[in-house]
Amino acid sequence: MAGRGSAVDAVIVAMAEPGGAVLTGDINDIAALAAYARNVSVFGI
């Protein structure tokens, strides 16, 4: 649905769900996927 990111990005977001956080250098793709997740925060490093 997001049309961005890789399978690895999707797994990372899924592991953070619900209510977790992801620290990433690829903030655009991860944030696009996290928009469809339950309460996942994305922070750039």
NUTIFI-301803 format. One record per atom (N, C-alpha, C, CB): atom name; x, y, z. Coordinates in steps of 0.02 Angstrom, whole numbers, plus 50000, padded with zeros to 5 digits. Glycine has a CB too. Example, Ala and Ser with C-alpha at 12.3 -4.5 7.8 and 13.67 -1.06 7.14 Angstrom:
<papa a="N" x="50660" y="49716" z="50390"/>
<papa a="CA" x="50615" y="49775" z="50390"/>
<papa a="C" x="50660" y="49835" z="50390"/>
<papa a="CB" x="50565" y="49776" z="50452"/>
<papa a="N" x="50642" y="49888" z="50354"/>
<papa a="CA" x="50684" y="49947" z="50357"/>
<papa a="C" x="50645" y="50002" z="50394"/>
<papa a="CB" x="50704" y="49970" z="50286"/>
This chain:
<papa a="N" x="50041" y="49940" z="50000"/>
<papa a="CA" x="50000" y="50000" z="50000"/>
<papa a="C" x="50043" y="50063" z="50000"/>
<papa a="CB" x="49954" y="50000" z="50060"/>
<papa a="N" x="50097" y="50062" z="50037"/>
<papa a="CA" x="50139" y="50122" z="50040"/>
<papa a="C" x="50177" y="50132" z="49975"/>
<papa a="CB" x="50189" y="50116" z="50098"/>
<papa a="N" x="50190" y="50077" z="49939"/>
<papa a="CA" x="50226" y="50083" z="49876"/>
<papa a="C" x="50299" y="50101" z="49884"/>
<papa a="CB" x="50193" y="50133" z="49834"/>
<papa a="N" x="50326" y="50092" z="49943"/>
<papa a="CA" x="50396" y="50109" z="49956"/>
<papa a="C" x="50427" y="50057" z="50001"/>
<papa a="CB" x="50401" y="50179" z="49988"/>
<papa a="N" x="50493" y="50059" z="50004"/>
<papa a="CA" x="50529" y="50016" z="50050"/>
<papa a="C" x="50538" y="49946" z="50024"/>
<papa a="CB" x="50493" y="50014" z="50115"/>
<papa a="N" x="50573" y="49906" z="50062"/>
<papa a="CA" x="50588" y="49837" z="50044"/>
<papa a="C" x="50553" y="49790" z="50093"/>
<papa a="CB" x="50664" y="49824" z="50044"/>
<papa a="N" x="50561" y="49726" z="50080"/>
<papa a="CA" x="50532" y="49677" z="50126"/>
<papa a="C" x="50565" y="49683" z="50195"/>
<papa a="CB" x="50542" y="49605" z="50098"/>
<papa a="N" x="50629" y="49699" z="50197"/>
<papa a="CA" x="50663" y="49708" z="50261"/>
<papa a="C" x="50634" y="49767" z="50299"/>
<papa a="CB" x="50740" y="49717" z="50250"/>
<papa a="N" x="50621" y="49823" z="50264"/>
<papa a="CA" x="50590" y="49881" z="50295"/>
<papa a="C" x="50522" y="49862" z="50325"/>
<papa a="CB" x="50582" y="49938" z="50245"/>
<papa a="N" x="50483" y="49823" z="50288"/>
<papa a="CA" x="50417" y="49803" z="50312"/>
<papa a="C" x="50423" y="49759" z="50375"/>
<papa a="CB" x="50380" y="49765" z="50258"/>
<papa a="N" x="50472" y="49715" z="50377"/>
<papa a="CA" x="50481" y="49672" z="50436"/>
<papa a="C" x="50501" y="49714" z="50496"/>
<papa a="CB" x="50535" y="49618" z="50422"/>
<papa a="N" x="50545" y="49763" z="50486"/>
<papa a="CA" x="50566" y="49807" z="50541"/>
<papa a="C" x="50506" y="49844" z="50570"/>
<papa a="CB" x="50619" y="49857" z="50516"/>
<papa a="N" x="50464" y="49871" z="50527"/>
<papa a="CA" x="50404" y="49907" z="50551"/>
<papa a="C" x="50357" y="49859" z="50586"/>
<papa a="CB" x="50368" y="49942" z="50492"/>
<papa a="N" x="50348" y="49800" z="50559"/>
<papa a="CA" x="50303" y="49750" z="50590"/>
<papa a="C" x="50328" y="49730" z="50659"/>
<papa a="CB" x="50296" y="49689" z="50545"/>
<papa a="N" x="50394" y="49724" z="50667"/>
<papa a="CA" x="50422" y="49705" z="50732"/>
<papa a="C" x="50412" y="49760" z="50783"/>
<papa a="CB" x="50496" y="49689" z="50725"/>
<papa a="N" x="50408" y="49822" z="50761"/>
<papa a="CA" x="50398" y="49879" z="50807"/>
<papa a="C" x="50325" y="49888" z="50827"/>
<papa a="CB" x="50424" y="49943" z="50776"/>
<papa a="N" x="50280" y="49856" z="50791"/>
<papa a="CA" x="50209" y="49865" z="50802"/>
<papa a="C" x="50185" y="49822" z="50860"/>
<papa a="CB" x="50169" y="49848" z="50739"/>
<papa a="N" x="50140" y="49841" z="50902"/>
<papa a="CA" x="50113" y="49909" z="50911"/>
<papa a="C" x="50151" y="49948" z="50964"/>
<papa a="CB" x="50039" y="49905" z="50931"/>
<papa a="N" x="50155" y="50011" z="50955"/>
<papa a="CA" x="50181" y="50056" z="51005"/>
<papa a="C" x="50257" y="50060" z="51010"/>
<papa a="CB" x="50155" y="50036" z="51069"/>
<papa a="N" x="50293" y="50035" z="50960"/>
<papa a="CA" x="50366" y="50036" z="50963"/>
<papa a="C" x="50395" y="50094" z="50924"/>
<papa a="CB" x="50394" y="49972" z="50938"/>
<papa a="N" x="50461" y="50093" z="50919"/>
<papa a="CA" x="50497" y="50145" z="50883"/>
<papa a="C" x="50549" y="50114" z="50838"/>
<papa a="CB" x="50529" y="50195" z="50931"/>
<papa a="N" x="50563" y="50147" z="50782"/>
<papa a="CA" x="50615" y="50125" z="50736"/>
<papa a="C" x="50665" y="50182" z="50729"/>
<papa a="CB" x="50585" y="50105" z="50666"/>
<papa a="N" x="50729" y="50166" z="50738"/>
<papa a="CA" x="50783" y="50214" z="50725"/>
<papa a="C" x="50814" y="50194" z="50658"/>
<papa a="CB" x="50838" y="50213" z="50783"/>
<papa a="N" x="50817" y="50242" z="50611"/>
<papa a="CA" x="50838" y="50225" z="50544"/>
<papa a="C" x="50874" y="50282" z="50509"/>
<papa a="CB" x="50779" y="50203" z="50503"/>
<papa a="N" x="50914" y="50265" z="50461"/>
<papa a="CA" x="50944" y="50314" z="50417"/>
<papa a="C" x="50903" y="50321" z="50353"/>
<papa a="CB" x="51015" y="50294" z="50399"/>
<papa a="N" x="50852" y="50278" z="50345"/>
<papa a="CA" x="50808" y="50277" z="50286"/>
<papa a="C" x="50739" y="50300" z="50307"/>
<papa a="CB" x="50806" y="50205" z="50254"/>
<papa a="N" x="50735" y="50360" z="50333"/>
<papa a="CA" x="50673" y="50383" z="50365"/>
<papa a="C" x="50614" y="50387" z="50317"/>
<papa a="CB" x="50685" y="50450" z="50396"/>
<papa a="N" x="50625" y="50405" z="50255"/>
<papa a="CA" x="50569" y="50414" z="50208"/>
<papa a="C" x="50532" y="50348" z="50195"/>
<papa a="CB" x="50593" y="50442" z="50142"/>
<papa a="N" x="50568" y="50296" z="50179"/>
<papa a="CA" x="50536" y="50231" z="50164"/>
<papa a="C" x="50504" y="50201" z="50227"/>
<papa a="CB" x="50586" y="50183" z="50135"/>
<papa a="N" x="50540" y="50204" z="50282"/>
<papa a="CA" x="50513" y="50175" z="50345"/>
<papa a="C" x="50451" y="50213" z="50367"/>
<papa a="CB" x="50567" y="50176" z="50401"/>
<papa a="N" x="50453" y="50279" z="50363"/>
<papa a="CA" x="50395" y="50320" z="50384"/>
<papa a="C" x="50335" y="50306" z="50339"/>
<papa a="CB" x="50413" y="50395" z="50382"/>
<papa a="N" x="50346" y="50295" z="50275"/>
<papa a="CA" x="50291" y="50279" z="50230"/>
<papa a="C" x="50258" y="50214" z="50250"/>
<papa a="CB" x="50315" y="50275" z="50156"/>
<papa a="N" x="50298" y="50165" z="50268"/>
<papa a="CA" x="50269" y="50101" z="50291"/>
<papa a="C" x="50237" y="50107" z="50360"/>
<papa a="CB" x="50323" y="50047" z="50293"/>
<papa a="N" x="50268" y="50145" z="50404"/>
<papa a="CA" x="50242" y="50153" z="50472"/>
<papa a="C" x="50175" y="50189" z="50473"/>
<papa a="CB" x="50292" y="50190" z="50515"/>
<papa a="N" x="50160" y="50227" z="50421"/>
<papa a="CA" x="50096" y="50261" z="50417"/>
<papa a="C" x="50038" y="50211" z="50417"/>
<papa a="CB" x="50092" y="50305" z="50354"/>
<papa a="N" x="50051" y="50149" z="50396"/>
<papa a="CA" x="49999" y="50097" z="50394"/>
<papa a="C" x="50003" y="50051" z="50455"/>
<papa a="CB" x="50006" y="50056" z="50331"/>
<papa a="N" x="50050" y="50063" z="50500"/>
<papa a="CA" x="50058" y="50021" z="50559"/>
<papa a="C" x="50022" y="50053" z="50619"/>
<papa a="CB" x="50133" y="50010" z="50575"/>
<papa a="N" x="50015" y="50013" z="50672"/>
<papa a="CA" x="49983" y="50038" z="50733"/>
<papa a="C" x="50034" y="50069" z="50779"/>
<papa a="CB" x="49946" y="49980" z="50768"/>
<papa a="N" x="50031" y="50135" z="50784"/>
<papa a="CA" x="50069" y="50172" z="50835"/>
<papa a="C" x="50144" y="50158" z="50833"/>
<papa a="CB" x="50041" y="50156" z="50903"/>
<papa a="N" x="50174" y="50163" z="50774"/>
<papa a="CA" x="50246" y="50154" z="50767"/>
<papa a="C" x="50277" y="50222" z="50754"/>
<papa a="CB" x="50263" y="50103" z="50708"/>
<papa a="N" x="50327" y="50240" z="50795"/>
<papa a="CA" x="50363" y="50303" z="50787"/>
<papa a="C" x="50427" y="50290" z="50748"/>
<papa a="CB" x="50379" y="50336" z="50856"/>
<papa a="N" x="50445" y="50339" z="50706"/>
<papa a="CA" x="50506" y="50332" z="50665"/>
<papa a="C" x="50551" y="50391" z="50681"/>
<papa a="CB" x="50489" y="50329" z="50588"/>
<papa a="N" x="50615" y="50376" z="50696"/>
<papa a="CA" x="50664" y="50428" z="50712"/>
<papa a="C" x="50725" y="50418" z="50668"/>
<papa a="CB" x="50683" y="50427" z="50787"/>
<papa a="N" x="50750" y="50472" z="50640"/>
<papa a="CA" x="50810" y="50470" z="50599"/>
<papa a="C" x="50872" y="50473" z="50642"/>
<papa a="CB" x="50811" y="50527" z="50549"/>
<papa a="N" x="50925" y="50440" z="50617"/>
<papa a="CA" x="50990" y="50443" z="50652"/>
<papa a="C" x="51041" y="50477" z="50609"/>
<papa a="CB" x="51014" y="50372" z="50672"/>
